[in-house]
Amino acid sequence: MTCTSCIEKLKEFTESKVFAVVIVYASLMVDNMLLTAVVPILPEYFYKRHVHEVEAAMKETLTTSKTTFPTTTEVFLNYTNPCSHLPEEKYLAKEPIYIGILFASKPIVQTVTNLAVGPITDRIGFDVPMLVGYLIMASSALLFAFGQEYGVLLLARAIQGVGSACAATAGMAWLADRYSDNTERGRAIGIALGGLALGVLTGPTFASIIYQLAGKEWVFIILAILSLILVALQLTTRKMKTFRKPPEESGTPIYTLLRDPYILIVAISIAVGNSVIGIVEAGQPIWMIKTMCPTKWELGVAFLPISISYLITINLVAQFGHKVARWIFCLAGFYCCTIGAIAYPFVRTVPEIIGPGIVLGTGVGFVDSLLPVMAFLVDTRHKPVYGSVYAIADISFCMAFILGPLISGGVITLGGFKWLMWGMAIVLFAYAPVVCLLRKVLFKDEETMPILYRAEETYAEESDSVFQ
């Protein structure tokens, strides 16, 4: 009886709304661990490969020419003193461009894939896209584990973009579909975003520690195993159902949603707000190597302040976000990001990163509180089908991590990390007032919705000139 009761309770749990949150939370966590694990590893990994290639070439020259050097190549090339102004500085000046291209390849592919995944999810359901996403994420992790050349790692990063598009878009659309009440939906999506935050939080630190202790391979083998655990959960707890909705029940086309000015404002706000994280991820490790002489684990731990503050902020907003207008959260987030971006270049040691990092993480957490607004806008202005609108949301995140690394590579090469962050601060400050336009959203009816406004406000005056 006890065993039967446990099985029934387990089955009841796997069919509940809470289980949907758990699955999406876990998938976002693994995806973002894979996303951020490369941040502290690849700059140092490629730098060491370059050092070993130069060392080998110099030893070959020494052997063939039988000349002597005043100092040994080990002294000249030892990574423990990367801040020396030696010829490898020329490589460090170019590396941000290569790293930026590699980091940006994933969101570029993810953006293109989302244009198909959103409509497909609307038509066939969430199960198959999520399963395909987990399998592709595992494949990408294994390529990262055993690939050594730049081209192979670039391919692994691009493949991850396909898996992320499938898993993230289908997962968020599944949550939006399961939770119809706006307050509950905002809380559920906020909790699920905690998985994203936890992945960003643990990814660099986990990767840098395992990289130092066991090497690059084991970092990604562990992540591949976690992805395969998600596959097993999906196959054992979910029935792989597909369905085809009739045309009258299908969602609003993604291109129509992109023409909605309010959805566009939310999407651009998420992209601009998260661009500062994309810039920091691409530029910070190389900046630290050049200015702080960090160890491998310090390159990963330096991201903890941003990640912890983001995790705390997104969970607090999930619990109490219904009491404050979401656009106010977002506006405050942009100004927090501006302050953090201005302060960042003044950092000179690893511990000093904590202050600006906390401010940046808090700001981005506030900006991402707009994510549930996507489903709200579809409910009130379009058909309540969520695959395409969360494809747009995922594209917004992708654009942040396309523009961030690509811009950072060129700007760091020309003007340094300082001007990169200060330029981003100007963009954030200039864009912030645009968020205020969400205060005047027009609806299809006069139903009161608390997600963009405080609960006690009403919208009767704004709903008179709505789309007829």
N, C-alpha and C positions, 0 to 999 in steps of 0.2 A: 504493500500500500504506500509506504513511504517513497519507494523508488518511482512508482507510478505518479504519485503526487508531485515529485520533483520534476519529472518529465513534462507533466502538464503545465506546471508553473514556468518551466523553461520555454515551452512552446508558446505560452501566453505572452511571455516577455519578448520573444523574437517577433511576435506579431504586433507589438505595441508601438506607439509613437516614440517612446523613450529609446527603443532599440534603434530606430532610424537615426536618432541623434548620435547614439554611440557609434554606429557604423560610419556615419559621415565624419564625426570627430576623428575616428581612428584613421580614415583614409586621408583626410586633410593633414593629419599629423605626419603620416609616413611620406606623403607627397612632398611636404615642405621640409622634412628632414633630408630627403634626397635632394631637394632644391638647394638647401643651404649647406649641406655637407661639403660641397665642392668649394665653398667660399674660402675657408682657411687652407684647404689642401692644394688646390691647383696652382695658385700663384707661387707658393713655396716649392711645389713639385716641379713645375716647369723651370723655375730658377735653378734648382739643384741639377736638373738634367742639363741645363745650359752650362753650369759650372763644371760638371763632369766632362762634357764634350770639349770645353776649352782646355781643361786639365789634360785630357787625353791627347789633344792636338799639340799642346806644349811639350808633353813628354815625348811624343813622336818626333817633334822638331829637335828636342834635346838629344834623342838617340841618333838621329840621322846626321845632324850637324856637329855633334860632339862639342857643343858650346856649353858654358856654365852660366847659371843665373846667380845673382847676388843673394837671392832669397829663394826658398823652396816654393813650389807651386801650391803646397798645402797651406802655407802661410798666406799666399796671395789669394787663394780661392776659398778658404774656410768659411762656411756659412755662419759660423758662430760670430763673425764680425761683419755682418752685411752692411753696416753703416759706413764702412770705410769708403772714401772717395777714390775707388779704383776703377779699372776699365769695365767691370761688370755693371757700373752705373749706366752705361750706354744701353745695356739690355733692359735694366729696370725702367729706363725711360720709354722703351718701346712696349714692354710687356702689358701695360694697361689696355692697349689697343687689341692685342690678341685675346686677352682675358675678357674684355668687353664683348668681343664678337662671340666668343664661346658662351658666355653667360646669356647673351641676348638671343642665341639660336633657339633655346627652349621656348620662351614666350612668343617668338615669331611664328614658330610652327604651331604652338598652342592657339594663337589668334586665328590662323587660317583654319585649323581643325574645328574650332568652336563654331564657325559659320555653318558647318555641316552637323556637328554634334547636337546643337540646340534644336533644330527642326527634327532631327532623327529621334531625339528623346521625346519630343512632343508626340511623335507618331507611334513609336513602338514601346514606350515605357522606359523605366529607369534601370531595370535589372541587367540587361545585356550590356549597355554602355559602361556601367560600373564595373562589371566583371572584366570586360575587355581592357578597361583602364588599369585595373590592378595587374593584369598579366603583362601589359606593356611596361608598367613601372618596374616590375621585377626584371624584365629583359634589359631595360635601361641600366638598372643597378648592376647587373652582371657584366654588361659592357664596360661600365665605369671601373669595375673591379679588375678586369683582366686586360683592358685596353691601356696602351702606353703612349702611342703616338697622338699628336694633336688632332689629326683627322678622325681617329676612332673615338676619342672623347667628345669631339664635336658632334659626331653622329649619335652617340649615347645621349647627349644633352638634347638634341633635336627629337629623338624618339621619346624621351620623357615628356616632351610637350604634347604629343598625341595622347599618351596615357593620362596626363593631368587634365586635359580637356575633357576626356570621357568621364573620368572619375569625379572631378569637381563639379562640372556642370550638371551631370545626372544626379549627383548627391544633393546639391543645393535645391534643385528642382523637386526632388523627392521630398525633402523637408517642407518646402513651401506648399506642396500638394497635401501632405499629411496634416499640417497645421493651418486651419482656415481662419482662426481668430488672429487678428493682427498683433495683439499683445503677446499671445502665446507663440506666434510665429517669430516675432522679434526676439523673444527670449530663447527659443530653440536655435535660431540661426546664430544668435550671439554666442550661445554655448558651443555650437559646432565650430564657430570661428576660433574658439579657444584651442581646438585641435591644430588649426593653422598656426596660432601663436605658439603653442607648445612645440610644434615641429620646427618653427623658426628659432625658438629658444634653445632646444636641445641639439639641433642639427650641427651648428658650428662647433659647439663645445664637445659633443659626442665624437664628431669626426676628428677634431684636432687631438683629442686624448688617444683614441684608438689608432690614429695615424702614427703618433709618436711611439705607442707601445707595440703595435702589431703590423703597421704598414697600411698602405692605401687599400690593398685588396680586401682586408677584413672589414673596413668601414662599409663598403658597398655590398659585400656578401651578407652582412647582418641586415642591411636595408632590403636586400632581395628576399631574405627569409621573412621579414615583416610583411612585405607585399604579398608573398605566397600565403601567409596566414590569413590575410584579408580575402584572398581567393577561396581558401577553405571555408571561412565563415560564410561567404556569399553562397557557396554551393550547398552548404549544410543547413542553412537557416532560411534561405529564400528560394522560392520556386521561380525558375527562369522563365517568367511570363513575358510574352510580347503581345501587343494588341495594335490594331489599326483603327484609329478614331475616324468616324465619318467626317466629311469636309466641314459640316456645320459645327462640329465640336472641336475642330483643330484650333490651335492657338494662333494668335496674331503673327504674321510673318516677321522675321527678325529685321528685315529692312524697313518695315513699317514702324516697328518699335524704335529703331534708330532715328526715325524722323520725329519722334515725340520729344519736344524740347526739354521736358522735365526729366525723362529717362536719360537724355543726353547730358544734362547738367550733373546728374548723379554719377553717371559713368565717367565723365571727365574729371569730376571731383575726386573719385576713387583713384583714377590714374595719376593725377597730379600729386595727390597726397602721398601715394605709395612710391612715387618716383624717387623721393629722397632716400628711401630704404634701398632701392635699386642702385642708386649712386654710391651710398655708403658700402654696400656689399661688394661692389666692383672696385672701389677706390681705396677703401680703408686698409686691407691687408698690405698692399704695395706701399702705401703711405707709411704704415707702421714699420715695414722692413727698412725703409729709407731713413726714418727719423727716430725710431725707438729701439732698434735691435731686439725684437721680441723673440721668445722661444715659440716652438710650434703650438703649444697649448694656449699661449697667450693670444695668438692670432684668432683662435676660436672663442676664448673666454671674453674677449673684447666686445663681442656682440651680445653678451648676457644682459647688460643694462637695457638695451633697446627691447630685447625679447621679453624680459620679465615685466617691464612696465607696460608693454603692449598686452601681455597676457592678463595682467591685473585689470587694465582699463577695459578691455573688451568684455571681461566677465562682469565688471561692475555695471557697464552699460547694459548688458543683457538682463541684469536683475532690476535696475532702476531706470532704464532708458525710457520707459513709458511715462515717466513723470516730468520729463523735460523734452522740449522740441528737438527732434533729431538734427535739424539744420543748425541749431545753436551749438550742439555738440561738435558738429563738423566745422563750424566757424572757429570755435575755440581750438580745435585740432590744428587748423592751418596756422594759427598764430603761435601755438606751441612748437610746431615744426619749424617755423621761421626763426624762433629764438634758439632752438637747438642747432639749426644749421649755421647760424651766425657764430655760436659759441664753439662749435666743433674744431675749427682750425687752430684755436688757441691752446688745444691740448698738447702736452709735451711728454707725458708719461702714460702708461697703460691705466693706472688707477684714476687718472683725471678724466678718462673717457666716461666714467660712471654718470656724472652730472648731465652733460649734453645728451648722452644716450637715453637716460630716463625721460628727459623732456621730449626727445624725438619719438620714442616708443609710445608715450602717452598721447602725443599729438596724432600719430598715425592710427592708434586705437580709436580715438574720437572720430577721425575721418571715416574709418571703416564701419562706424555705427550706422552709416547710410545704407548698408547692404540690404537690410530687410525692406527698405523703402522701395526697392525694385519690385518686389512682389506686390506691395501696396499699390504702386502706380499701375501695375497690370490689372489688379482687381478693380480699381476705380475708373480706369480710362480705357481698358482693353478687355480681352477675354482672359479669364483666370486660368491660363495654362502657362507653365513657368520655365519650360526648357529653354526657350529662346531668350528670355529676359536674363536668365542666369548665365547663358552663354555670353551675353553682352557684359554682364558683371565680371565674368572671368576674363574676357577680352580687356576690360579696364585694368585689371591686375597685370595682365600680360604686357600691355602698353607701358606700364610703369617700369617693368623689368626689361623692356626692350630699350626704351629711351634712356633709362638710368645708366646701364653699362655702356651703351654706345656713346652717349654724351660724355660720360666720365673719362673714357679712354682718350678721346681727343682733347678735352679741356685740361686734364691732368698733364698731358704731354706738352701743351702749349703754355698753360698758366699755373699749373700746380693744383693740389688738393684744396688749398685755401680759396682760390677763386672759383673753383667748382662749387663748393658749399655756399659761398656767399652769393653766387649767381642763382643757385637754387632757392636761397632765402628770398631773393627779390621776386622770383616767380611765384612762390607760395604766398607772399604778402600781397602781391598784385592780384592774384586769382581769388583770394579769400572772399571779397565782397560778392562775388558771383553766386555763392551759396545762398545768399539772402533771397534770391529769386524763388527758392523752394517754399518761401513763406506764403506765396500767393498761388499755390497749385489749384487748378480748376478741375472739378470732378464731374462725372456723368450724372450724379444725383446729389441729394442734400444729406446723405448719410455722414454722421460725424465719425471721423477717424483720428485716433490719438497719436499716430506714429510720427507725423511731421509737426504736430503742435502739442502743447500741453493739454492734458486730459480735460481741463475745464473750459478750453476754448471751443468755439463752434465755427462752422464754416458757411453759414447760410449766406453771408454777404459775398462769398467768393464763388458760390455754386450757381449763381443766377445766369452767368454767361458761359455755361459749360458746353462741351461738344454735344450738339443735338443730333 
